[in-house]
């Protein structure tokens, strides 16, 4: 009986030890999140390694659906309605699948529970094509990255081996922001600086932008960042003399406020106008 008890305890101890062992995942998971437009876009995926293997056209065959990563689904979440590769997609979570080709890829967005192994046509949300490009180097681990970005767009890249497939994600935020600005200008506390900044950055009515910048300067006369925006609006509108005078005032305020970044920005603006 005593030997049986000792043996049982040994087996239990070995089982507990075995369960405690943890090893690195061969295809580690990664989640990347990019602030974008008025929300964000987030991707969760796994990163297999090449390990000396030929990838596209071999390990990942051309013309066959691929999970676009490893392990479970690669998932993408959009915080707002967007267009992806030119196709309209509602806010929400989707599975990313792809069909690699030598000269063209098909990128498929499907319901989040959809994988290569249970794919059904009715679960597909949309698909679009993208052109692969050849990189000047080899990338060992599969990766998804966000690249060039503007106020309403960001490029997403699928990269592995020496291949990159890039496509744009775009949000139509202009109409919403313009409506929000119109609404905000009808309340007592008006966001003059934010509205003027948006008009300046997006090529809107400079006369209106300058009027709002002037109101913002009146409200915060020591705010060098507001004065700098006003100077840029004046410069863009063709008022070189006015822009120089305002930039000099902003420079003076930035120097007093001990902000070297705005000192440099104003110096460069003044130099560009002389």
VEXTIGU-15964 format. One line per 2 residues: number of its first residue (from 1); for each residue y, x, z of N, C-alpha, C, CB. Coordinates in steps of 0.2 Angstrom, whole numbers. Glycine has a CB too. Layout:
N
NUM = Y/X/Z/Y/X/Z/Y/X/Z/Y/X/Z  ...
//
This chain:
274
1 = -6/4/0/0/0/0/6/4/0/0/-5/6  6/10/4/12/14/5/13/17/-2/11/19/10
3 = 8/20/-6/9/23/-12/11/18/-17/2/26/-14  9/12/-17/12/7/-21/19/5/-20/8/0/-21
5 = 21/5/-14/28/4/-13/32/10/-15/29/3/-5  30/16/-14/34/22/-17/34/22/-24/30/29/-14
7 = 28/20/-28/28/20/-35/33/15/-38/21/19/-37  33/9/-34/38/4/-36/45/6/-36/36/-3/-32
9 = 47/9/-30/53/11/-29/55/16/-34/54/14/-22  51/21/-36/52/26/-41/54/23/-48/46/31/-42
11 = 50/18/-50/51/14/-56/57/11/-56/45/9/-57  59/7/-51/66/4/-50/71/9/-51/66/0/-44
13 = 71/15/-48/76/20/-48/77/23/-55/74/26/-43  71/24/-58/71/26/-65/74/21/-70/64/28/-68
15 = 73/15/-69/76/10/-73/83/9/-72/72/3/-71  85/10/-66/92/9/-64/96/15/-67/94/9/-57
17 = 93/21/-67/96/27/-70/96/26/-78/92/33/-68  91/24/-81/91/23/-88/97/18/-90/85/20/-91
19 = 98/13/-86/103/8/-88/110/11/-87/102/2/-83  111/16/-83/117/19/-82/119/24/-87/117/22/-75
21 = 115/26/-91/117/31/-97/121/27/-102/110/34/-100  126/31/-103/131/28/-108/132/34/-113/138/26/-105
23 = 132/33/-120/133/38/-125/138/35/-130/126/39/-129  142/40/-133/147/38/-137/145/34/-143/151/44/-140
25 = 149/29/-145/147/25/-151/147/29/-157/152/19/-151  143/28/-162/143/32/-168/148/30/-173/136/31/-172
27 = 151/24/-172/156/21/-176/161/18/-171/154/16/-181  165/22/-168/170/20/-162/174/14/-165/174/25/-160
29 = 176/9/-160/180/4/-162/188/6/-161/179/-2/-157  192/3/-165/199/4/-164/203/-2/-165/201/9/-169
31 = 208/-3/-162/213/-9/-163/220/-6/-164/213/-14/-157  223/-8/-169/230/-6/-171/234/-12/-171/230/-2/-177
33 = 240/-12/-169/245/-17/-169/251/-15/-171/245/-21/-162  254/-18/-176/261/-17/-179/266/-22/-178/260/-15/-186
35 = 271/-21/-175/276/-26/-175/279/-27/-182/282/-24/-170  280/-33/-184/281/-35/-191/285/-41/-191/274/-35/-195
37 = 290/-41/-195/294/-47/-197/296/-50/-190/290/-52/-201  294/-56/-188/296/-60/-182/290/-60/-177/299/-67/-183
39 = 285/-56/-179/279/-56/-174/276/-50/-175/274/-62/-176  269/-50/-177/265/-44/-177/259/-45/-181/263/-41/-170
41 = 256/-39/-183/249/-40/-187/245/-35/-183/250/-38/-195  239/-37/-182/234/-33/-178/227/-33/-181/233/-36/-171
43 = 224/-27/-181/218/-26/-184/213/-23/-179/218/-21/-191  207/-25/-179/201/-23/-175/196/-21/-179/199/-28/-169
45 = 193/-15/-179/188/-13/-184/184/-7/-181/191/-11/-190  179/-5/-184/175/1/-182/176/7/-187/168/-1/-181
47 = 175/13/-184/176/19/-189/170/23/-190/182/23/-185  166/22/-195/160/26/-196/163/33/-199/156/23/-201
49 = 158/38/-199/160/45/-201/156/46/-207/158/50/-196  159/50/-212/155/52/-218/149/56/-217/160/55/-223
51 = 149/61/-212/144/65/-210/141/69/-217/139/61/-207  145/71/-221/142/74/-227/139/70/-233/137/79/-225
53 = 140/63/-232/137/59/-236/142/57/-242/135/52/-233  140/55/-248/144/52/-253/145/45/-251/141/53/-260
55 = 152/43/-251/153/36/-248/153/31/-254/160/36/-244  159/31/-257/160/25/-262/156/27/-269/167/25/-264
57 = 152/22/-271/148/22/-276/141/25/-274/150/27/-281  140/26/-268/133/28/-265/132/24/-258/133/36/-264
59 = 134/27/-253/133/24/-246/136/17/-246/136/28/-241  142/16/-249/145/10/-251/145/8/-258/153/10/-248
61 = 140/4/-261/140/4/-268/146/0/-271/133/0/-269  147/2/-277/152/-2/-281/149/-9/-283/154/2/-287
63 = 154/-14/-283/152/-20/-285/148/-25/-280/148/-20/-291  147/-22/-274/144/-26/-269/148/-27/-263/137/-22/-266
65 = 148/-33/-259/152/-34/-254/151/-30/-248/151/-42/-251  156/-27/-245/156/-22/-239/159/-25/-233/159/-16/-242
67 = 157/-24/-227/160/-26/-221/167/-23/-220/155/-25/-215  169/-18/-224/175/-14/-223/176/-11/-216/181/-19/-224
69 = 171/-7/-215/170/-3/-208/163/-3/-206/174/-7/-203  162/-4/-200/155/-4/-197/154/-9/-192/153/4/-195
71 = 148/-9/-189/146/-14/-184/148/-21/-185/150/-11/-177  152/-24/-181/153/-31/-182/159/-32/-187/155/-35/-175
73 = 162/-38/-188/167/-39/-193/173/-35/-191/169/-46/-193  177/-33/-197/184/-31/-196/188/-37/-196/185/-26/-202
75 = 192/-37/-191/196/-43/-190/204/-42/-191/195/-47/-183  208/-46/-194/215/-45/-194/218/-52/-192/217/-44/-201
77 = 223/-51/-188/227/-57/-185/234/-56/-187/226/-57/-177  237/-62/-190/244/-62/-192/247/-67/-187/244/-65/-199
79 = 253/-65/-185/257/-69/-180/261/-74/-183/261/-64/-176  261/-74/-190/265/-79/-193/263/-80/-200/273/-77/-193
81 = 265/-85/-204/263/-86/-211/265/-80/-215/265/-92/-214  261/-77/-219/262/-72/-223/259/-72/-230/259/-65/-220
83 = 261/-68/-235/257/-67/-241/254/-60/-241/262/-68/-247  248/-60/-242/244/-53/-242/241/-52/-249/238/-54/-237
85 = 244/-46/-252/242/-45/-259/244/-50/-264/234/-44/-260  250/-54/-262/252/-59/-266/249/-66/-265/251/-57/-273
87 = 245/-67/-260/242/-73/-259/244/-76/-252/234/-72/-259  246/-82/-252/248/-85/-246/243/-86/-241/251/-92/-247
89 = 244/-84/-234/239/-84/-229/243/-87/-223/236/-77/-227  240/-92/-219/243/-95/-213/242/-90/-207/240/-102/-212
91 = 246/-91/-202/245/-87/-196/239/-88/-193/251/-89/-191  236/-83/-190/229/-84/-187/225/-77/-188/225/-90/-190
93 = 218/-78/-186/213/-72/-187/209/-73/-192/210/-72/-180  207/-68/-196/203/-68/-202/198/-62/-202/207/-68/-208
95 = 192/-63/-205/188/-57/-206/190/-54/-213/180/-59/-206  190/-47/-213/191/-44/-219/185/-41/-222/196/-38/-218
97 = 183/-43/-228/178/-41/-232/181/-38/-239/173/-46/-234  177/-34/-242/179/-31/-248/173/-29/-253/183/-24/-247
99 = 175/-29/-259/170/-27/-265/173/-21/-268/169/-33/-270  171/-15/-266/174/-9/-269/172/-8/-276/172/-3/-265
101 = 177/-5/-280/175/-4/-287/178/3/-289/178/-9/-292  176/6/-295/179/12/-297/187/12/-298/176/14/-303
103 = 189/6/-302/196/6/-303/199/0/-300/196/5/-311  196/-4/-297/199/-10/-294/194/-13/-288/200/-16/-299
105 = 198/-15/-282/194/-18/-277/196/-25/-276/196/-14/-270  191/-29/-273/193/-36/-271/193/-36/-264/187/-41/-274
107 = 199/-38/-261/199/-39/-254/199/-46/-252/206/-36/-251  194/-48/-247/193/-55/-246/195/-56/-239/185/-56/-247
109 = 198/-62/-237/200/-64/-231/196/-70/-230/207/-65/-230  192/-71/-224/188/-76/-223/188/-79/-216/180/-74/-224
111 = 185/-84/-214/185/-86/-207/183/-81/-202/181/-93/-206  185/-80/-196/184/-75/-192/177/-73/-190/188/-75/-186
113 = 172/-79/-191/165/-78/-189/161/-75/-195/162/-84/-187  165/-75/-201/161/-73/-207/160/-65/-207/165/-75/-213
115 = 154/-63/-209/152/-56/-210/148/-56/-217/148/-54/-204  147/-50/-219/143/-49/-225/136/-52/-225/142/-41/-226
117 = 133/-53/-218/127/-55/-218/126/-63/-217/124/-52/-211  132/-66/-216/132/-73/-216/137/-77/-221/133/-76/-209
119 = 139/-73/-225/144/-75/-230/143/-81/-234/146/-69/-235  147/-86/-233/147/-92/-237/153/-93/-241/145/-98/-233
121 = 153/-96/-247/159/-97/-251/164/-101/-248/157/-99/-258  162/-106/-244/166/-111/-241/170/-108/-235/162/-117/-238
123 = 168/-102/-233/171/-98/-227/177/-94/-230/167/-94/-223  177/-93/-236/182/-88/-239/189/-92/-239/180/-86/-246
125 = 194/-88/-237/201/-91/-237/205/-89/-243/205/-89/-231  204/-83/-245/208/-80/-251/205/-74/-253/215/-80/-250
127 = 206/-71/-259/205/-65/-261/210/-62/-266/197/-64/-264  211/-56/-266/215/-53/-271/213/-46/-273/222/-52/-268
129 = 216/-43/-278/214/-36/-280/219/-31/-278/213/-36/-288  216/-25/-278/220/-19/-276/217/-13/-279/221/-18/-268
131 = 222/-8/-281/220/-3/-285/218/3/-280/225/-1/-290  213/7/-281/211/13/-277/215/19/-280/204/14/-276
133 = 217/23/-275/220/29/-278/216/35/-274/228/30/-276  216/41/-278/212/47/-275/217/51/-271/210/51/-281
135 = 215/53/-265/219/57/-261/217/64/-262/217/55/-253  222/69/-260/221/76/-262/217/79/-256/228/79/-262
137 = 214/75/-252/210/78/-246/204/73/-244/214/80/-240  199/75/-241/194/71/-239/195/68/-231/187/74/-239
139 = 194/62/-230/195/59/-224/188/58/-221/200/52/-224  187/61/-215/180/60/-212/178/53/-210/179/65/-207
141 = 183/51/-206/181/44/-202/185/39/-206/183/44/-195  182/33/-207/185/27/-210/191/25/-206/180/21/-211
143 = 197/23/-209/203/21/-205/207/16/-209/207/27/-204  210/12/-205/215/7/-208/222/9/-205/213/0/-206
145 = 227/9/-209/233/11/-206/239/7/-209/235/19/-209  244/6/-206/250/3/-208/255/8/-211/254/-1/-203
147 = 258/7/-217/262/12/-220/270/10/-220/260/14/-226  272/10/-226/279/9/-227/281/2/-225/281/9/-235
149 = 287/1/-222/289/-5/-219/296/-7/-220/287/-5/-211  297/-13/-221/304/-16/-221/305/-21/-216/306/-18/-228
151 = 310/-25/-216/311/-30/-211/306/-36/-212/318/-33/-211  304/-37/-218/299/-42/-219/293/-40/-223/303/-48/-223
153 = 291/-34/-223/285/-32/-226/282/-26/-223/286/-31/-234  276/-25/-224/273/-19/-222/266/-18/-226/271/-19/-214
155 = 265/-11/-228/259/-10/-232/253/-8/-227/261/-4/-237  248/-10/-229/242/-9/-226/237/-5/-230/238/-15/-223
157 = 234/0/-227/229/5/-231/222/5/-228/232/12/-232  217/5/-233/210/6/-231/209/13/-234/206/0/-234
159 = 207/17/-229/206/24/-231/199/27/-229/211/29/-228  195/30/-234/189/34/-232/188/39/-237/183/29/-230
161 = 184/44/-236/182/49/-240/189/52/-244/177/47/-246  189/51/-250/196/53/-254/199/47/-257/194/59/-259
163 = 198/41/-254/200/35/-258/205/31/-253/194/31/-260  210/29/-256/215/24/-252/216/18/-256/222/28/-250
165 = 216/12/-253/217/6/-256/223/3/-252/211/1/-256  229/2/-255/235/-1/-251/237/-7/-254/240/5/-252
167 = 239/-12/-250/242/-18/-252/247/-21/-247/236/-23/-252  252/-25/-250/257/-27/-245/256/-33/-241/263/-28/-250
169 = 259/-34/-236/259/-40/-232/266/-42/-231/256/-39/-224  268/-48/-233/275/-50/-233/276/-56/-230/277/-50/-241
171 = 281/-57/-226/283/-63/-222/290/-66/-225/283/-62/-215  290/-72/-226/297/-75/-228/301/-77/-222/295/-81/-233
173 = 304/-72/-220/308/-74/-213/316/-75/-215/308/-68/-209  318/-74/-221/325/-75/-222/328/-82/-221/327/-72/-229
175 = 324/-87/-223/326/-94/-223/326/-96/-215/322/-98/-227  321/-93/-211/321/-95/-204/327/-92/-201/315/-93/-201
177 = 328/-85/-202/334/-82/-199/340/-85/-201/333/-74/-200  341/-86/-207/348/-89/-209/349/-96/-206/348/-90/-217
179 = 344/-100/-205/344/-106/-201/346/-105/-194/338/-110/-202  343/-100/-191/344/-98/-184/351/-96/-183/339/-93/-181
181 = 354/-92/-188/361/-90/-187/365/-96/-188/362/-85/-193  364/-100/-192/369/-106/-193/369/-110/-187/366/-110/-199
183 = 363/-111/-184/362/-115/-178/366/-111/-172/355/-116/-176  365/-105/-171/368/-101/-166/375/-101/-166/365/-94/-166
185 = 378/-101/-172/385/-101/-173/389/-107/-171/387/-99/-180  385/-112/-169/387/-119/-167/387/-120/-160/384/-124/-171
187 = 385/-114/-156/385/-115/-149/391/-110/-146/378/-113/-146  392/-111/-139/397/-107/-136/396/-100/-136/398/-110/-129
189 = 390/-97/-135/389/-90/-134/386/-88/-141/384/-89/-129  390/-86/-145/388/-84/-152/386/-77/-153/394/-86/-157
191 = 380/-76/-156/377/-69/-157/381/-65/-163/370/-69/-158  387/-64/-162/391/-61/-168/388/-54/-170/398/-60/-166
193 = 386/-50/-166/384/-43/-168/377/-44/-171/383/-39/-162  372/-48/-169/366/-49/-172/366/-52/-179/361/-53/-168
195 = 371/-57/-179/372/-60/-186/375/-55/-191/376/-66/-185  380/-52/-189/383/-47/-193/378/-42/-195/389/-44/-190
197 = 374/-39/-191/369/-34/-193/364/-37/-198/365/-32/-186  362/-43/-197/357/-45/-202/361/-46/-209/355/-52/-199
199 = 367/-49/-209/370/-50/-215/371/-43/-219/377/-53/-214  373/-38/-215/374/-31/-218/368/-28/-220/377/-26/-212
201 = 362/-29/-216/356/-25/-218/353/-29/-224/351/-25/-212  354/-35/-225/350/-39/-230/355/-41/-236/347/-45/-227
203 = 361/-38/-237/365/-39/-243/368/-46/-243/361/-38/-249  369/-49/-237/373/-56/-237/380/-55/-238/371/-59/-231
205 = 384/-61/-237/391/-61/-237/394/-56/-233/393/-68/-236  398/-51/-236/401/-46/-232/407/-48/-228/402/-40/-236
207 = 411/-53/-232/417/-56/-228/415/-59/-222/420/-61/-233  410/-63/-222/407/-66/-216/405/-61/-211/402/-72/-218
209 = 401/-56/-213/399/-51/-209/404/-47/-205/394/-46/-213  410/-46/-209/415/-42/-206/419/-47/-201/420/-40/-211
211 = 419/-53/-202/423/-58/-198/419/-58/-191/423/-65/-201  412/-58/-192/408/-58/-186/408/-52/-182/401/-60/-187
213 = 409/-46/-186/409/-40/-183/416/-39/-179/409/-34/-188  421/-42/-182/428/-42/-178/427/-46/-172/433/-44/-183
215 = 424/-51/-172/423/-55/-166/419/-52/-161/420/-62/-167  414/-48/-163/410/-44/-158/414/-38/-155/404/-42/-162
217 = 418/-35/-159/422/-30/-157/427/-32/-152/426/-26/-162  430/-38/-153/435/-41/-148/432/-43/-142/438/-48/-151
219 = 425/-45/-142/422/-47/-136/420/-40/-132/416/-51/-137  418/-35/-135/416/-29/-132/420/-23/-135/408/-28/-133
221 = 426/-22/-134/430/-17/-137/428/-10/-136/437/-17/-135  424/-8/-130/421/-2/-129/414/0/-132/421/0/-122
223 = 411/-5/-135/405/-4/-138/405/-1/-145/401/-11/-139  403/6/-144/404/10/-150/399/8/-156/403/18/-148
225 = 393/5/-154/388/3/-159/391/-3/-163/382/2/-155  395/-7/-160/398/-13/-163/403/-10/-168/400/-18/-159
227 = 407/-5/-166/412/-3/-170/409/1/-176/417/2/-166  404/4/-175/400/8/-180/398/3/-185/394/12/-178
229 = 395/-2/-183/393/-8/-188/399/-10/-192/389/-13/-184  404/-11/-189/410/-14/-192/412/-9/-198/416/-15/-188
231 = 412/-2/-196/414/3/-201/409/3/-207/414/10/-197  403/2/-206/398/2/-211/399/-4/-216/391/2/-209
233 = 401/-10/-213/402/-16/-217/409/-15/-221/403/-22/-212  414/-12/-218/420/-10/-222/419/-5/-227/425/-7/-217
235 = 415/0/-226/413/5/-231/409/1/-237/409/10/-228  404/-3/-235/401/-6/-240/405/-11/-244/395/-10/-237
237 = 410/-14/-241/414/-19/-245/420/-15/-249/418/-23/-239  420/-9/-248/425/-5/-252/431/-3/-249/427/-9/-258
239 = 432/-5/-242/438/-3/-238/437/4/-235/439/-9/-233  438/9/-239/437/16/-237/441/18/-231/437/21/-242
241 = 448/16/-232/453/18/-226/451/15/-220/460/17/-229  450/8/-220/448/4/-214/441/7/-211/447/-3/-216
243 = 437/9/-215/430/11/-213/431/18/-209/425/12/-218  435/22/-212/436/29/-208/440/28/-202/441/33/-213
245 = 445/23/-202/449/22/-195/444/19/-190/454/17/-197  440/14/-192/435/11/-187/430/16/-185/432/5/-190
247 = 427/20/-190/422/25/-188/425/31/-183/420/29/-194  431/32/-184/435/37/-179/435/34/-172/442/39/-182
249 = 437/27/-172/437/24/-166/430/24/-162/440/17/-166  425/22/-166/418/22/-164/416/29/-161/413/20/-169
251 = 418/34/-165/417/41/-163/420/43/-156/419/46/-169  426/41/-156/429/42/-149/426/39/-143/437/40/-150
253 = 424/32/-145/420/29/-139/413/31/-138/420/21/-141  410/34/-143/403/37/-142/404/43/-138/400/38/-149
255 = 409/47/-140/410/53/-136/411/52/-129/416/58/-139  415/47/-128/417/45/-121/411/42/-117/422/40/-121
257 = 406/39/-121/400/36/-118/394/41/-118/398/30/-122  396/47/-120/391/52/-120/384/50/-124/389/54/-113
259 = 385/48/-130/380/46/-134/380/50/-141/380/38/-136  376/56/-141/377/61/-146/374/58/-153/373/67/-145
261 = 370/53/-153/367/50/-159/372/46/-163/361/45/-157  376/42/-159/382/39/-162/388/43/-164/384/33/-158
263 = 388/49/-161/393/54/-163/392/56/-169/394/59/-157  385/58/-170/383/61/-177/383/56/-182/376/63/-176
265 = 381/49/-181/381/44/-186/389/43/-188/379/38/-183  393/43/-184/400/42/-186/403/48/-190/405/41/-180
267 = 401/54/-188/403/60/-191/401/60/-198/401/66/-187  395/58/-199/392/58/-206/395/52/-210/384/57/-205
269 = 396/47/-207/400/41/-211/407/43/-213/400/35/-207  410/46/-209/417/49/-210/417/54/-216/421/52/-204
271 = 412/59/-215/412/64/-220/410/61/-227/406/69/-218  405/56/-227/403/52/-234/409/49/-237/398/48/-232
273 = 414/47/-233/420/43/-236/426/47/-237/422/38/-231  426/53/-236/432/58/-237/431/61/-244/432/63/-232
//
